[in-house]
């Protein structure tokens, strides 16, 4: 695409570096900002703030404005349970359910030697320290049911074998509101093998 | 399953092609290098979501083009129409759809259009490494057992992770044995399932294999296949554990079902070491035809049979025996390529079979 202005071109190139923004979307955004100039300053300020002031929580590695995030700092949350997740997005997803009142631990990924990610690149030692020092009683493995996710779960449970902690994992099966006939065979087969008593499921 | 029609666009040497097939025999004749095998490969692609010859889709696209499309209209045993399309585009994305509904995972399609293909390479497979012979059984079992295919996919993925870790440890001093333990443990389930299924498969397979061999060779040889596996030697967990130091040195996993070997015996002697060329040809042909027969017994759809250029390697009597066997055993739709214009045709005429004959000249096909 040919641009009439070098300044526009630079702005388009800068914005199109962002994920899921192509050249055309970037141009649309740039032309919008040209028209609504006063938004530019707000955006620049908030982005600078993001770069300079956002922190990782020292406890759970969630994103936070302070050294300790709002979840870890909340006195009403159950500090004896930690849900281990891959990324910050998973924290948000579980928080949105409003069914969990414990704490989190963000690993920063899953073990995948193919992508050069070994256990020591994840925040596993930090998790083990937290468990040993904070009187944690239960760990919930909130990790995606992929092969690499399973490796990570196996690994963590082996590392925690010596501690008396209770380890649980998210149940896997048919999606709520999903049609059985469209559920893939693997999931459906697993749901049949790992079926739960009636009173535990529908009653809640 | 009957393939009624196929359409190709920019697939190998076919710029554009549309062909209607016979529900019985389809003879595809032409000189070498004209595109006979490519046509069979397109049919193969619609069943397995990949070429039988090229590992990379970029090699399947017509020269200097960047995308291709194959579509086929099938008729199922229940007389339903089913249309399968494979589209590969420039950005290396591959889409397989059935009746315009796209699959989330390509592996979900495997087994939907059962197919057995016999190529001259198969005849070589007895002399080659064990991988080719594992492929012989894997492609067959995967078409009727979903758990087998998903265990295989899973096993290979974990194996890749394990090997990647073993490789990366070369310059590291402290090996994370807990990580290796975790990967080992993950291998156990899929390995057990694959091992059991391969064993069960051979139990069903061996009697059919022997029957077909005896028919083709007009003899009384005892034939059977066995799988030699590390898993026969005990608990796989211990086997992996015992091999760990060796694996660390080798930087790869030296034990497991990925090392299984299919051994083919004739009268209790290993064919590879003593059988004649003719016996080996009949042996491999019998293995493939036995797979076809087994698959047609288990699968509710009749598989397609593709015979690629195998008659050059066989004498005329054996070609006749082979076709006799197929005719006597209700084989389904068959596609045969041959460089010889008349060889197969004469036999089919003698046996009063209906067939269609296609002549391939440089990427264009005419019904003869």
Boltz contact constraints between the chains, C-beta under 6 A:
constraints:
  - contact:
      token1: [A, 113]
      token2: [B, 161]
      max_distance: 6.0
  - contact:
      token1: [A, 113]
      token2: [B, 164]
      max_distance: 6.0
  - contact:
      token1: [A, 113]
      token2: [B, 165]
      max_distance: 6.0
  - contact:
      token1: [A, 113]
      token2: [B, 168]
      max_distance: 6.0
  - contact:
      token1: [A, 114]
      token2: [B, 160]
      max_distance: 6.0
  - contact:
      token1: [A, 114]
      token2: [B, 161]
      max_distance: 6.0
  - contact:
      token1: [A, 114]
      token2: [B, 164]
      max_distance: 6.0
  - contact:
      token1: [A, 119]
      token2: [B, 176]
      max_distance: 6.0
  - contact:
      token1: [A, 119]
      token2: [B, 179]
      max_distance: 6.0
  - contact:
      token1: [A, 147]
      token2: [B, 157]
      max_distance: 6.0
  - contact:
      token1: [A, 147]
      token2: [B, 158]
      max_distance: 6.0
  - contact:
      token1: [A, 151]
      token2: [B, 182]
      max_distance: 6.0
  - contact:
      token1: [A, 154]
      token2: [B, 182]
      max_distance: 6.0
  - contact:
      token1: [A, 154]
      token2: [B, 185]
      max_distance: 6.0
  - contact:
      token1: [A, 155]
      token2: [B, 179]
      max_distance: 6.0
  - contact:
      token1: [A, 155]
      token2: [B, 182]
      max_distance: 6.0
  - contact:
      token1: [A, 158]
      token2: [B, 178]
      max_distance: 6.0
  - contact:
      token1: [A, 158]
      token2: [B, 181]
      max_distance: 6.0
  - contact:
      token1: [A, 185]
      token2: [B, 146]
      max_distance: 6.0
  - contact:
      token1: [A, 186]
      token2: [B, 150]
      max_distance: 6.0
